[in-house]
């Protein structure tokens, strides 16, 4: 799986607490093995973000992403943060 990081994602990631960065790295490993693993709680978003998906880093933090091809082998990580990323 190829994961592309948007500039928005990179900027938000740099601002995260160290412990959340570590959790995000662990969840990325799980994501690479299977984006719909139950540990991730992957879900499709609604409304203005209906073309995007998100998975949980922990109870508060999420990674918003988009599949870039039909085979789901190319993904763009769009943003990372609390539920505020959806606004």
PDB file of N, CA, C and O in Angstrom, chain B, residues numbered from 101:
ATOM      1  N   UNK B 101       0.843  -1.179   0.000  1.00  0.00           N
ATOM      2  CA  UNK B 101       0.000   0.000   0.000  1.00  0.00           C
ATOM      3  C   UNK B 101       0.891   1.246   0.000  1.00  0.00           C
ATOM      4  O   UNK B 101       1.878   1.327   0.730  1.00  0.00           O
ATOM      5  N   UNK B 102       0.517   2.198  -0.827  1.00  0.00           N
ATOM      6  CA  UNK B 102       1.231   3.472  -0.873  1.00  0.00           C
ATOM      7  C   UNK B 102       0.386   4.524  -0.172  1.00  0.00           C
ATOM      8  O   UNK B 102      -0.792   4.699  -0.485  1.00  0.00           O
ATOM      9  N   UNK B 103       0.994   5.222   0.777  1.00  0.00           N
ATOM     10  CA  UNK B 103       0.290   6.274   1.507  1.00  0.00           C
ATOM     11  C   UNK B 103       0.958   7.609   1.214  1.00  0.00           C
ATOM     12  O   UNK B 103       2.154   7.790   1.440  1.00  0.00           O
ATOM     13  N   UNK B 104       0.161   8.530   0.710  1.00  0.00           N
ATOM     14  CA  UNK B 104       0.628   9.887   0.450  1.00  0.00           C
ATOM     15  C   UNK B 104       0.167  10.781   1.597  1.00  0.00           C
ATOM     16  O   UNK B 104      -0.941  10.622   2.108  1.00  0.00           O
ATOM     17  N   UNK B 105       1.009  11.707   1.992  1.00  0.00           N
ATOM     18  CA  UNK B 105       0.669  12.634   3.078  1.00  0.00           C
ATOM     19  C   UNK B 105       0.468  14.029   2.502  1.00  0.00           C
ATOM     20  O   UNK B 105       1.353  14.567   1.835  1.00  0.00           O
ATOM     21  N   UNK B 106      -0.695  14.610   2.761  1.00  0.00           N
ATOM     22  CA  UNK B 106      -0.937  15.975   2.302  1.00  0.00           C
ATOM     23  C   UNK B 106      -0.183  16.946   3.206  1.00  0.00           C
ATOM     24  O   UNK B 106       0.211  16.597   4.319  1.00  0.00           O
ATOM     25  N   UNK B 107       0.011  18.158   2.717  1.00  0.00           N
ATOM     26  CA  UNK B 107       0.693  19.169   3.533  1.00  0.00           C
ATOM     27  C   UNK B 107      -0.120  19.481   4.787  1.00  0.00           C
ATOM     28  O   UNK B 107       0.449  19.756   5.843  1.00  0.00           O
ATOM     29  N   UNK B 108      -1.446  19.439   4.674  1.00  0.00           N
ATOM     30  CA  UNK B 108      -2.311  19.682   5.832  1.00  0.00           C
ATOM     31  C   UNK B 108      -2.092  18.598   6.893  1.00  0.00           C
ATOM     32  O   UNK B 108      -2.011  18.891   8.085  1.00  0.00           O
ATOM     33  N   UNK B 109      -1.997  17.349   6.445  1.00  0.00           N
ATOM     34  CA  UNK B 109      -1.743  16.247   7.372  1.00  0.00           C
ATOM     35  C   UNK B 109      -0.393  16.428   8.063  1.00  0.00           C
ATOM     36  O   UNK B 109      -0.296  16.295   9.283  1.00  0.00           O
ATOM     37  N   UNK B 110       0.641  16.728   7.288  1.00  0.00           N
ATOM     38  CA  UNK B 110       1.985  16.899   7.854  1.00  0.00           C
ATOM     39  C   UNK B 110       2.019  18.008   8.900  1.00  0.00           C
ATOM     40  O   UNK B 110       2.642  17.863   9.952  1.00  0.00           O
ATOM     41  N   UNK B 111       1.354  19.102   8.604  1.00  0.00           N
ATOM     42  CA  UNK B 111       1.328  20.242   9.532  1.00  0.00           C
ATOM     43  C   UNK B 111       0.610  19.852  10.828  1.00  0.00           C
ATOM     44  O   UNK B 111       1.094  20.140  11.923  1.00  0.00           O
ATOM     45  N   UNK B 112      -0.543  19.199  10.696  1.00  0.00           N
ATOM     46  CA  UNK B 112      -1.314  18.787  11.873  1.00  0.00           C
ATOM     47  C   UNK B 112      -0.538  17.747  12.686  1.00  0.00           C
ATOM     48  O   UNK B 112      -0.559  17.778  13.917  1.00  0.00           O
ATOM     49  N   UNK B 113       0.141  16.837  12.005  1.00  0.00           N
ATOM     50  CA  UNK B 113       0.912  15.791  12.684  1.00  0.00           C
ATOM     51  C   UNK B 113       2.023  16.398  13.528  1.00  0.00           C
ATOM     52  O   UNK B 113       2.238  15.980  14.666  1.00  0.00           O
ATOM     53  N   UNK B 114       2.728  17.378  12.981  1.00  0.00           N
ATOM     54  CA  UNK B 114       3.822  18.022  13.715  1.00  0.00           C
ATOM     55  C   UNK B 114       3.349  18.645  15.023  1.00  0.00           C
ATOM     56  O   UNK B 114       4.121  18.739  15.977  1.00  0.00           O
ATOM     57  N   UNK B 115       2.103  19.067  15.077  1.00  0.00           N
ATOM     58  CA  UNK B 115       1.551  19.741  16.263  1.00  0.00           C
ATOM     59  C   UNK B 115       1.023  18.785  17.326  1.00  0.00           C
ATOM     60  O   UNK B 115       0.653  19.224  18.415  1.00  0.00           O
ATOM     61  N   UNK B 116       0.981  17.509  17.038  1.00  0.00           N
ATOM     62  CA  UNK B 116       0.413  16.533  17.972  1.00  0.00           C
ATOM     63  C   UNK B 116       1.338  16.265  19.150  1.00  0.00           C
ATOM     64  O   UNK B 116       2.556  16.397  19.033  1.00  0.00           O
ATOM     65  N   UNK B 117       0.756  15.888  20.289  1.00  0.00           N
ATOM     66  CA  UNK B 117       1.576  15.443  21.418  1.00  0.00           C
ATOM     67  C   UNK B 117       2.354  14.185  21.020  1.00  0.00           C
ATOM     68  O   UNK B 117       1.898  13.410  20.179  1.00  0.00           O
ATOM     69  N   UNK B 118       3.508  13.989  21.618  1.00  0.00           N
ATOM     70  CA  UNK B 118       4.383  12.861  21.285  1.00  0.00           C
ATOM     71  C   UNK B 118       3.671  11.519  21.415  1.00  0.00           C
ATOM     72  O   UNK B 118       3.840  10.648  20.562  1.00  0.00           O
ATOM     73  N   UNK B 119       2.881  11.343  22.467  1.00  0.00           N
ATOM     74  CA  UNK B 119       2.206  10.059  22.673  1.00  0.00           C
ATOM     75  C   UNK B 119       1.190   9.765  21.574  1.00  0.00           C
ATOM     76  O   UNK B 119       0.993   8.604  21.217  1.00  0.00           O
ATOM     77  N   UNK B 120       0.550  10.783  21.038  1.00  0.00           N
ATOM     78  CA  UNK B 120      -0.412  10.583  19.945  1.00  0.00           C
ATOM     79  C   UNK B 120       0.337  10.235  18.658  1.00  0.00           C
ATOM     80  O   UNK B 120      -0.123   9.401  17.879  1.00  0.00           O
ATOM     81  N   UNK B 121       1.476  10.862  18.435  1.00  0.00           N
ATOM     82  CA  UNK B 121       2.300  10.525  17.262  1.00  0.00           C
ATOM     83  C   UNK B 121       2.699   9.052  17.298  1.00  0.00           C
ATOM     84  O   UNK B 121       2.660   8.364  16.278  1.00  0.00           O
ATOM     85  N   UNK B 122       3.082   8.580  18.475  1.00  0.00           N
ATOM     86  CA  UNK B 122       3.476   7.175  18.616  1.00  0.00           C
ATOM     87  C   UNK B 122       2.297   6.240  18.339  1.00  0.00           C
ATOM     88  O   UNK B 122       2.446   5.224  17.661  1.00  0.00           O
ATOM     89  N   UNK B 123       1.127   6.593  18.869  1.00  0.00           N
ATOM     90  CA  UNK B 123      -0.073   5.782  18.614  1.00  0.00           C
ATOM     91  C   UNK B 123      -0.421   5.786  17.133  1.00  0.00           C
ATOM     92  O   UNK B 123      -0.802   4.757  16.576  1.00  0.00           O
ATOM     93  N   UNK B 124      -0.288   6.955  16.493  1.00  0.00           N
ATOM     94  CA  UNK B 124      -0.603   7.076  15.068  1.00  0.00           C
ATOM     95  C   UNK B 124       0.317   6.182  14.231  1.00  0.00           C
ATOM     96  O   UNK B 124      -0.131   5.567  13.264  1.00  0.00           O
ATOM     97  N   UNK B 125       1.584   6.109  14.594  1.00  0.00           N
ATOM     98  CA  UNK B 125       2.528   5.241  13.871  1.00  0.00           C
ATOM     99  C   UNK B 125       2.112   3.782  13.994  1.00  0.00           C
ATOM    100  O   UNK B 125       2.157   3.032  13.019  1.00  0.00           O
ATOM    101  N   UNK B 126       1.706   3.384  15.196  1.00  0.00           N
ATOM    102  CA  UNK B 126       1.266   1.997  15.407  1.00  0.00           C
ATOM    103  C   UNK B 126       0.003   1.703  14.599  1.00  0.00           C
ATOM    104  O   UNK B 126      -0.113   0.637  13.993  1.00  0.00           O
ATOM    105  N   UNK B 127      -0.937   2.637  14.589  1.00  0.00           N
ATOM    106  CA  UNK B 127      -2.182   2.423  13.848  1.00  0.00           C
ATOM    107  C   UNK B 127      -1.926   2.412  12.347  1.00  0.00           C
ATOM    108  O   UNK B 127      -2.626   1.723  11.605  1.00  0.00           O
ATOM    109  N   UNK B 128      -0.930   3.169  11.892  1.00  0.00           N
ATOM    110  CA  UNK B 128      -0.591   3.152  10.462  1.00  0.00           C
ATOM    111  C   UNK B 128      -0.117   1.763  10.052  1.00  0.00           C
ATOM    112  O   UNK B 128      -0.449   1.293   8.964  1.00  0.00           O
ATOM    113  N   UNK B 129       0.654   1.103  10.908  1.00  0.00           N
ATOM    114  CA  UNK B 129       1.112  -0.262  10.618  1.00  0.00           C
ATOM    115  C   UNK B 129      -0.073  -1.207  10.459  1.00  0.00           C
ATOM    116  O   UNK B 129      -0.099  -2.035   9.548  1.00  0.00           O
ATOM    117  N   UNK B 130      -1.051  -1.078  11.348  1.00  0.00           N
ATOM    118  CA  UNK B 130      -2.261  -1.904  11.267  1.00  0.00           C
ATOM    119  C   UNK B 130      -3.009  -1.573   9.976  1.00  0.00           C
ATOM    120  O   UNK B 130      -3.474  -2.475   9.279  1.00  0.00           O
ATOM    121  N   UNK B 131      -3.126  -0.283   9.657  1.00  0.00           N
ATOM    122  CA  UNK B 131      -3.823   0.182   8.451  1.00  0.00           C
ATOM    123  C   UNK B 131      -3.192  -0.411   7.196  1.00  0.00           C
ATOM    124  O   UNK B 131      -3.905  -0.844   6.291  1.00  0.00           O
ATOM    125  N   UNK B 132      -1.873  -0.436   7.134  1.00  0.00           N
ATOM    126  CA  UNK B 132      -1.186  -0.972   5.961  1.00  0.00           C
ATOM    127  C   UNK B 132      -1.510  -2.451   5.737  1.00  0.00           C
ATOM    128  O   UNK B 132      -1.570  -2.909   4.596  1.00  0.00           O
ATOM    129  N   UNK B 133      -1.714  -3.188   6.814  1.00  0.00           N
ATOM    130  CA  UNK B 133      -2.051  -4.609   6.699  1.00  0.00           C
ATOM    131  C   UNK B 133      -3.497  -4.802   6.263  1.00  0.00           C
ATOM    132  O   UNK B 133      -3.816  -5.772   5.575  1.00  0.00           O
ATOM    133  N   UNK B 134      -4.368  -3.888   6.659  1.00  0.00           N
ATOM    134  CA  UNK B 134      -5.779  -3.992   6.301  1.00  0.00           C
ATOM    135  C   UNK B 134      -6.531  -2.778   6.774  1.00  0.00           C
ATOM    136  O   UNK B 134      -6.745  -2.621   7.976  1.00  0.00           O
ATOM    137  N   UNK B 135      -6.946  -1.898   5.854  1.00  0.00           N
ATOM    138  CA  UNK B 135      -7.583  -0.644   6.253  1.00  0.00           C
ATOM    139  C   UNK B 135      -8.920  -0.801   6.980  1.00  0.00           C
ATOM    140  O   UNK B 135      -9.437   0.160   7.550  1.00  0.00           O
ATOM    141  N   UNK B 136      -9.472  -2.002   6.960  1.00  0.00           N
ATOM    142  CA  UNK B 136     -10.755  -2.216   7.638  1.00  0.00           C
ATOM    143  C   UNK B 136     -10.616  -3.126   8.861  1.00  0.00           C
ATOM    144  O   UNK B 136     -11.595  -3.725   9.305  1.00  0.00           O
ATOM    145  N   UNK B 137      -9.416  -3.226   9.397  1.00  0.00           N
ATOM    146  CA  UNK B 137      -9.176  -3.989  10.619  1.00  0.00           C
ATOM    147  C   UNK B 137     -10.057  -3.408  11.730  1.00  0.00           C
ATOM    148  O   UNK B 137     -10.185  -2.189  11.845  1.00  0.00           O
ATOM    149  N   UNK B 138     -10.649  -4.255  12.529  1.00  0.00           N
ATOM    150  CA  UNK B 138     -11.580  -3.790  13.570  1.00  0.00           C
ATOM    151  C   UNK B 138     -10.915  -2.884  14.606  1.00  0.00           C
ATOM    152  O   UNK B 138     -11.595  -2.072  15.232  1.00  0.00           O
ATOM    153  N   UNK B 139      -9.599  -3.007  14.800  1.00  0.00           N
ATOM    154  CA  UNK B 139      -8.884  -2.135  15.742  1.00  0.00           C
ATOM    155  C   UNK B 139      -8.952  -0.664  15.327  1.00  0.00           C
ATOM    156  O   UNK B 139      -8.838   0.231  16.164  1.00  0.00           O
ATOM    157  N   UNK B 140      -9.138  -0.426  14.032  1.00  0.00           N
ATOM    158  CA  UNK B 140      -9.101   0.935  13.498  1.00  0.00           C
ATOM    159  C   UNK B 140     -10.446   1.659  13.555  1.00  0.00           C
ATOM    160  O   UNK B 140     -10.498   2.889  13.532  1.00  0.00           O
ATOM    161  N   UNK B 141     -11.521   0.894  13.628  1.00  0.00           N
ATOM    162  CA  UNK B 141     -12.866   1.485  13.594  1.00  0.00           C
ATOM    163  C   UNK B 141     -13.038   2.384  12.361  1.00  0.00           C
ATOM    164  O   UNK B 141     -13.567   3.492  12.457  1.00  0.00           O
ATOM    165  N   UNK B 142     -12.590   1.894  11.217  1.00  0.00           N
ATOM    166  CA  UNK B 142     -12.675   2.644   9.958  1.00  0.00           C
ATOM    167  C   UNK B 142     -14.129   2.883   9.593  1.00  0.00           C
ATOM    168  O   UNK B 142     -14.962   1.981   9.680  1.00  0.00           O
ATOM    169  N   UNK B 143     -14.421   4.108   9.186  1.00  0.00           N
ATOM    170  CA  UNK B 143     -15.788   4.443   8.805  1.00  0.00           C
ATOM    171  C   UNK B 143     -15.796   5.516   7.725  1.00  0.00           C
ATOM    172  O   UNK B 143     -14.898   6.354   7.641  1.00  0.00           O
ATOM    173  N   UNK B 144     -16.845   5.464   6.900  1.00  0.00           N
ATOM    174  CA  UNK B 144     -17.033   6.465   5.853  1.00  0.00           C
ATOM    175  C   UNK B 144     -17.631   7.714   6.496  1.00  0.00           C
ATOM    176  O   UNK B 144     -18.452   7.628   7.409  1.00  0.00           O
ATOM    177  N   UNK B 145     -17.207   8.864   6.005  1.00  0.00           N
ATOM    178  CA  UNK B 145     -17.733  10.120   6.534  1.00  0.00           C
ATOM    179  C   UNK B 145     -18.974  10.540   5.749  1.00  0.00           C
ATOM    180  O   UNK B 145     -19.279   9.970   4.701  1.00  0.00           O
ATOM    181  N   UNK B 146     -19.671  11.525   6.256  1.00  0.00           N
ATOM    182  CA  UNK B 146     -20.933  11.971   5.661  1.00  0.00           C
ATOM    183  C   UNK B 146     -20.872  13.454   5.337  1.00  0.00           C
ATOM    184  O   UNK B 146     -19.896  14.135   5.654  1.00  0.00           O
ATOM    185  N   UNK B 147     -21.924  13.940   4.704  1.00  0.00           N
ATOM    186  CA  UNK B 147     -22.028  15.369   4.406  1.00  0.00           C
ATOM    187  C   UNK B 147     -20.962  15.833   3.430  1.00  0.00           C
ATOM    188  O   UNK B 147     -20.713  15.184   2.414  1.00  0.00           O
ATOM    189  N   UNK B 148     -20.341  16.947   3.739  1.00  0.00           N
ATOM    190  CA  UNK B 148     -19.347  17.516   2.819  1.00  0.00           C
ATOM    191  C   UNK B 148     -18.097  16.647   2.689  1.00  0.00           C
ATOM    192  O   UNK B 148     -17.294  16.848   1.778  1.00  0.00           O
ATOM    193  N   UNK B 149     -17.932  15.688   3.592  1.00  0.00           N
ATOM    194  CA  UNK B 149     -16.780  14.787   3.553  1.00  0.00           C
ATOM    195  C   UNK B 149     -17.168  13.387   3.071  1.00  0.00           C
ATOM    196  O   UNK B 149     -16.473  12.418   3.379  1.00  0.00           O
ATOM    197  N   UNK B 150     -18.255  13.267   2.328  1.00  0.00           N
ATOM    198  CA  UNK B 150     -18.785  11.954   1.959  1.00  0.00           C
ATOM    199  C   UNK B 150     -17.835  11.104   1.110  1.00  0.00           C
ATOM    200  O   UNK B 150     -18.015   9.890   1.018  1.00  0.00           O
ATOM    201  N   UNK B 151     -16.833  11.724   0.492  1.00  0.00           N
ATOM    202  CA  UNK B 151     -15.874  10.969  -0.312  1.00  0.00           C
ATOM    203  C   UNK B 151     -14.674  10.486   0.503  1.00  0.00           C
ATOM    204  O   UNK B 151     -13.762   9.863  -0.040  1.00  0.00           O
ATOM    205  N   UNK B 152     -14.676  10.772   1.796  1.00  0.00           N
ATOM    206  CA  UNK B 152     -13.542  10.461   2.650  1.00  0.00           C
ATOM    207  C   UNK B 152     -13.893   9.407   3.697  1.00  0.00           C
ATOM    208  O   UNK B 152     -15.059   9.097   3.942  1.00  0.00           O
ATOM    209  N   UNK B 153     -12.839   8.876   4.300  1.00  0.00           N
ATOM    210  CA  UNK B 153     -12.960   7.881   5.347  1.00  0.00           C
ATOM    211  C   UNK B 153     -12.144   8.353   6.540  1.00  0.00           C
ATOM    212  O   UNK B 153     -11.362   9.297   6.422  1.00  0.00           O
ATOM    213  N   UNK B 154     -12.318   7.710   7.682  1.00  0.00           N
ATOM    214  CA  UNK B 154     -11.500   8.017   8.857  1.00  0.00           C
ATOM    215  C   UNK B 154     -11.314   6.746   9.667  1.00  0.00           C
ATOM    216  O   UNK B 154     -12.134   5.830   9.623  1.00  0.00           O
ATOM    217  N   UNK B 155     -10.207   6.715  10.410  1.00  0.00           N
ATOM    218  CA  UNK B 155     -10.001   5.638  11.372  1.00  0.00           C
ATOM    219  C   UNK B 155      -9.463   6.225  12.661  1.00  0.00           C
ATOM    220  O   UNK B 155      -8.895   7.317  12.679  1.00  0.00           O
ATOM    221  N   UNK B 156      -9.649   5.482  13.734  1.00  0.00           N
ATOM    222  CA  UNK B 156      -9.304   5.964  15.068  1.00  0.00           C
ATOM    223  C   UNK B 156      -7.842   5.706  15.405  1.00  0.00           C
ATOM    224  O   UNK B 156      -7.306   4.623  15.166  1.00  0.00           O
ATOM    225  N   UNK B 157      -7.216   6.732  15.968  1.00  0.00           N
ATOM    226  CA  UNK B 157      -5.879   6.597  16.541  1.00  0.00           C
ATOM    227  C   UNK B 157      -6.044   6.223  18.013  1.00  0.00           C
ATOM    228  O   UNK B 157      -5.362   5.335  18.524  1.00  0.00           O
ATOM    229  N   UNK B 158      -6.963   6.918  18.682  1.00  0.00           N
ATOM    230  CA  UNK B 158      -7.399   6.583  20.044  1.00  0.00           C
ATOM    231  C   UNK B 158      -8.824   7.086  20.193  1.00  0.00           C
ATOM    232  O   UNK B 158      -9.493   7.333  19.190  1.00  0.00           O
ATOM    233  N   UNK B 159      -9.304   7.243  21.412  1.00  0.00           N
ATOM    234  CA  UNK B 159     -10.698   7.666  21.604  1.00  0.00           C
ATOM    235  C   UNK B 159     -10.979   9.067  21.080  1.00  0.00           C
ATOM    236  O   UNK B 159     -12.114   9.366  20.708  1.00  0.00           O
ATOM    237  N   UNK B 160      -9.977   9.925  21.043  1.00  0.00           N
ATOM    238  CA  UNK B 160     -10.185  11.314  20.633  1.00  0.00           C
ATOM    239  C   UNK B 160      -9.649  11.655  19.246  1.00  0.00           C
ATOM    240  O   UNK B 160     -10.197  12.524  18.569  1.00  0.00           O
ATOM    241  N   UNK B 161      -8.603  10.990  18.825  1.00  0.00           N
ATOM    242  CA  UNK B 161      -7.917  11.371  17.580  1.00  0.00           C
ATOM    243  C   UNK B 161      -8.260  10.449  16.420  1.00  0.00           C
ATOM    244  O   UNK B 161      -8.424   9.241  16.589  1.00  0.00           O
ATOM    245  N   UNK B 162      -8.367  11.049  15.232  1.00  0.00           N
ATOM    246  CA  UNK B 162      -8.719  10.337  14.009  1.00  0.00           C
ATOM    247  C   UNK B 162      -7.762  10.720  12.891  1.00  0.00           C
ATOM    248  O   UNK B 162      -7.161  11.795  12.911  1.00  0.00           O
ATOM    249  N   UNK B 163      -7.629   9.835  11.924  1.00  0.00           N
ATOM    250  CA  UNK B 163      -6.939  10.155  10.681  1.00  0.00           C
ATOM    251  C   UNK B 163      -7.982  10.112   9.572  1.00  0.00           C
ATOM    252  O   UNK B 163      -8.662   9.104   9.380  1.00  0.00           O
ATOM    253  N   UNK B 164      -8.099  11.223   8.843  1.00  0.00           N
ATOM    254  CA  UNK B 164      -9.012  11.309   7.714  1.00  0.00           C
ATOM    255  C   UNK B 164      -8.213  10.955   6.457  1.00  0.00           C
ATOM    256  O   UNK B 164      -7.106  11.453   6.251  1.00  0.00           O
ATOM    257  N   UNK B 165      -8.790  10.088   5.623  1.00  0.00           N
ATOM    258  CA  UNK B 165      -8.073   9.664   4.424  1.00  0.00           C
ATOM    259  C   UNK B 165      -9.022   9.449   3.257  1.00  0.00           C
ATOM    260  O   UNK B 165     -10.244   9.454   3.406  1.00  0.00           O
ATOM    261  N   UNK B 166      -8.414   9.259   2.086  1.00  0.00           N
ATOM    262  CA  UNK B 166      -9.178   9.015   0.868  1.00  0.00           C
ATOM    263  C   UNK B 166      -8.479   7.924   0.070  1.00  0.00           C
ATOM    264  O   UNK B 166      -7.259   7.948  -0.095  1.00  0.00           O
ATOM    265  N   UNK B 167      -9.257   6.969  -0.423  1.00  0.00           N
ATOM    266  CA  UNK B 167      -8.710   5.972  -1.334  1.00  0.00           C
ATOM    267  C   UNK B 167      -8.516   6.643  -2.688  1.00  0.00           C
ATOM    268  O   UNK B 167      -9.404   7.351  -3.161  1.00  0.00           O
ATOM    269  N   UNK B 168      -7.370   6.429  -3.309  1.00  0.00           N
ATOM    270  CA  UNK B 168      -7.061   7.092  -4.579  1.00  0.00           C
ATOM    271  C   UNK B 168      -7.263   6.199  -5.795  1.00  0.00           C
ATOM    272  O   UNK B 168      -7.210   6.670  -6.931  1.00  0.00           O
ATOM    273  N   UNK B 169      -7.496   4.897  -5.555  1.00  0.00           N
ATOM    274  CA  UNK B 169      -7.780   4.000  -6.671  1.00  0.00           C
ATOM    275  C   UNK B 169      -8.778   2.928  -6.229  1.00  0.00           C
ATOM    276  O   UNK B 169      -9.019   2.728  -5.039  1.00  0.00           O
ATOM    277  N   UNK B 170      -9.342   2.257  -7.209  1.00  0.00           N
ATOM    278  CA  UNK B 170     -10.399   1.275  -6.931  1.00  0.00           C
ATOM    279  C   UNK B 170      -9.892   0.063  -6.155  1.00  0.00           C
ATOM    280  O   UNK B 170     -10.657  -0.563  -5.421  1.00  0.00           O
ATOM    281  N   UNK B 171      -8.622  -0.272  -6.306  1.00  0.00           N
ATOM    282  CA  UNK B 171      -8.078  -1.443  -5.620  1.00  0.00           C
ATOM    283  C   UNK B 171      -7.661  -1.135  -4.179  1.00  0.00           C
ATOM    284  O   UNK B 171      -7.218  -2.021  -3.448  1.00  0.00           O
ATOM    285  N   UNK B 172      -7.809   0.126  -3.786  1.00  0.00           N
ATOM    286  CA  UNK B 172      -7.508   0.572  -2.419  1.00  0.00           C
ATOM    287  C   UNK B 172      -6.043   0.326  -2.029  1.00  0.00           C
ATOM    288  O   UNK B 172      -5.741   0.029  -0.873  1.00  0.00           O
ATOM    289  N   UNK B 173      -5.148   0.452  -3.003  1.00  0.00           N
ATOM    290  CA  UNK B 173      -3.722   0.288  -2.745  1.00  0.00           C
ATOM    291  C   UNK B 173      -3.000   1.636  -2.662  1.00  0.00           C
ATOM    292  O   UNK B 173      -1.836   1.698  -2.266  1.00  0.00           O
ATOM    293  N   UNK B 174      -3.690   2.703  -3.034  1.00  0.00           N
ATOM    294  CA  UNK B 174      -3.133   4.051  -2.916  1.00  0.00           C
ATOM    295  C   UNK B 174      -4.084   4.889  -2.073  1.00  0.00           C
ATOM    296  O   UNK B 174      -5.284   4.960  -2.339  1.00  0.00           O
ATOM    297  N   UNK B 175      -3.516   5.521  -1.048  1.00  0.00           N
ATOM    298  CA  UNK B 175      -4.317   6.265  -0.078  1.00  0.00           C
ATOM    299  C   UNK B 175      -3.644   7.602   0.196  1.00  0.00           C
ATOM    300  O   UNK B 175      -2.418   7.702   0.215  1.00  0.00           O
ATOM    301  N   UNK B 176      -4.452   8.614   0.406  1.00  0.00           N
ATOM    302  CA  UNK B 176      -3.934   9.922   0.841  1.00  0.00           C
ATOM    303  C   UNK B 176      -4.428  10.174   2.254  1.00  0.00           C
ATOM    304  O   UNK B 176      -5.631  10.157   2.512  1.00  0.00           O
ATOM    305  N   UNK B 177      -3.493  10.408   3.172  1.00  0.00           N
ATOM    306  CA  UNK B 177      -3.856  10.838   4.515  1.00  0.00           C
ATOM    307  C   UNK B 177      -4.065  12.347   4.436  1.00  0.00           C
ATOM    308  O   UNK B 177      -3.138  13.098   4.129  1.00  0.00           O
ATOM    309  N   UNK B 178      -5.288  12.779   4.714  1.00  0.00           N
ATOM    310  CA  UNK B 178      -5.675  14.180   4.526  1.00  0.00           C
ATOM    311  C   UNK B 178      -5.489  15.040   5.767  1.00  0.00           C
ATOM    312  O   UNK B 178      -5.087  16.199   5.671  1.00  0.00           O
ATOM    313  N   UNK B 179      -5.782  14.472   6.928  1.00  0.00           N
ATOM    314  CA  UNK B 179      -5.720  15.255   8.163  1.00  0.00           C
ATOM    315  C   UNK B 179      -5.665  14.306   9.355  1.00  0.00           C
ATOM    316  O   UNK B 179      -6.027  13.133   9.257  1.00  0.00           O
ATOM    317  N   UNK B 180      -5.208  14.838  10.474  1.00  0.00           N
ATOM    318  CA  UNK B 180      -5.177  14.070  11.715  1.00  0.00           C
ATOM    319  C   UNK B 180      -5.514  15.033  12.856  1.00  0.00           C
ATOM    320  O   UNK B 180      -5.045  16.171  12.879  1.00  0.00           O
ATOM    321  N   UNK B 181      -6.324  14.567  13.790  1.00  0.00           N
ATOM    322  CA  UNK B 181      -6.689  15.401  14.937  1.00  0.00           C
ATOM    323  C   UNK B 181      -7.945  14.887  15.603  1.00  0.00           C
ATOM    324  O   UNK B 181      -8.388  13.765  15.358  1.00  0.00           O
ATOM    325  N   UNK B 182      -8.508  15.726  16.447  1.00  0.00           N
ATOM    326  CA  UNK B 182      -9.754  15.385  17.138  1.00  0.00           C
ATOM    327  C   UNK B 182     -10.910  15.553  16.147  1.00  0.00           C
ATOM    328  O   UNK B 182     -10.684  15.775  14.958  1.00  0.00           O
ATOM    329  N   UNK B 183     -12.123  15.449  16.630  1.00  0.00           N
ATOM    330  CA  UNK B 183     -13.292  15.591  15.755  1.00  0.00           C
ATOM    331  C   UNK B 183     -13.359  16.967  15.077  1.00  0.00           C
ATOM    332  O   UNK B 183     -14.141  17.155  14.145  1.00  0.00           O
ATOM    333  N   UNK B 184     -12.562  17.910  15.528  1.00  0.00           N
ATOM    334  CA  UNK B 184     -12.531  19.231  14.905  1.00  0.00           C
ATOM    335  C   UNK B 184     -12.060  19.162  13.447  1.00  0.00           C
ATOM    336  O   UNK B 184     -12.320  20.088  12.679  1.00  0.00           O
ATOM    337  N   UNK B 185     -11.384  18.099  13.059  1.00  0.00           N
ATOM    338  CA  UNK B 185     -10.915  18.000  11.665  1.00  0.00           C
ATOM    339  C   UNK B 185     -12.071  17.894  10.677  1.00  0.00           C
ATOM    340  O   UNK B 185     -11.886  18.134   9.484  1.00  0.00           O
ATOM    341  N   UNK B 186     -13.248  17.542  11.153  1.00  0.00           N
ATOM    342  CA  UNK B 186     -14.398  17.391  10.284  1.00  0.00           C
ATOM    343  C   UNK B 186     -15.092  18.721   9.985  1.00  0.00           C
ATOM    344  O   UNK B 186     -15.973  18.782   9.128  1.00  0.00           O
ATOM    345  N   UNK B 187     -14.706  19.763  10.676  1.00  0.00           N
ATOM    346  CA  UNK B 187     -15.370  21.064  10.480  1.00  0.00           C
ATOM    347  C   UNK B 187     -14.721  21.868   9.397  1.00  0.00           C
ATOM    348  O   UNK B 187     -15.158  22.983   9.109  1.00  0.00           O
TER     349      UNK B 187
END
